[in-house]
Amino acid sequence: KLVTATVPILAEHGVTITTLFYRQMLEANPDLRNVFSRSNVAFRQRQLARAVHAHAANIEDLTPILPVVERIAHKHTSVHIVPSR
């Protein structure tokens, strides 16, 4: 219920949220600036906003978004992003 309730908020404010996320992530981890070029950060912010919105909108059945999740996982793996410890 909680995730489903966020769908309208994510639709309206998703890019604002992901812009703040990227800013804070890059400030806290300056070494990631080598992974994310300034020219593609805005594009990635929009992509992440769409992905989070799609996840929330399909929370009951994630099957429709699995191809997107797989692409994200492959990209993260290719640049050696691992979970923090």
JOZILIN-V588611 format. One record per residue. N is the residue number from 1. RES is the residue in one letter. PSI is psi in whole degrees, 0 to 359 (NA if undefined). OMEGA is omega as a letter, one per 20 degrees, with the letter a starting at -180 (* if undefined). BURIAL is 1 if it has 9 or more other C-alpha atoms within 8 Angstrom, else 0. Layout:
N:RES:PSI:OMEGA:BURIAL, N:RES:PSI:OMEGA:BURIAL
//
This chain:
1:K:317:a:0, 2:L:313:a:0, 3:V:315:r:0, 4:T:324:r:1, 5:A:339:a:0, 6:T:349:a:1, 7:V:310:r:1, 8:P:324:r:0, 9:I:316:r:1, 10:L:324:r:1, 11:A:320:a:0, 12:E:322:a:0, 13:H:11:a:0, 14:G:314:a:1, 15:V:324:r:1, 16:T:318:a:0, 17:I:313:a:1, 18:T:332:r:1, 19:T:315:r:1, 20:L:318:r:0, 21:F:309:a:0, 22:Y:318:r:1, 23:R:311:a:0, 24:Q:321:r:0, 25:M:316:a:0, 26:L:328:r:1, 27:E:320:a:0, 28:A:337:a:0, 29:N:71:a:0, 30:P:336:r:0, 31:D:339:r:0, 32:L:347:r:0, 33:R:338:r:1, 34:N:337:a:0, 35:V:321:a:0, 36:F:108:r:0, 37:S:151:r:0, 38:R:327:a:0, 39:S:335:a:0, 40:N:1:a:0, 41:V:317:r:1, 42:A:319:r:1, 43:F:314:a:0, 44:R:324:r:0, 45:Q:316:r:1, 46:R:319:r:1, 47:Q:314:r:0, 48:L:319:r:1, 49:A:316:r:1, 50:R:319:a:1, 51:A:317:r:1, 52:V:318:r:1, 53:H:315:a:1, 54:A:321:r:1, 55:H:313:r:1, 56:A:319:a:1, 57:A:336:a:0, 58:N:26:a:1, 59:I:331:r:1, 60:E:333:r:0, 61:D:100:a:0, 62:L:357:a:1, 63:T:316:a:0, 64:P:336:a:0, 65:I:5:a:1, 66:L:320:r:0, 67:P:323:r:0, 68:V:316:r:0, 69:V:319:r:0, 70:E:319:r:0, 71:R:318:r:0, 72:I:315:a:0, 73:A:317:r:0, 74:H:319:a:0, 75:K:313:r:0, 76:H:318:r:1, 77:T:320:a:1, 78:S:334:r:0, 79:V:17:r:0, 80:H:37:r:0, 81:I:126:a:0, 82:V:160:r:0, 83:P:145:r:0, 84:S:155:a:0, 85:R:NA:*:0
//
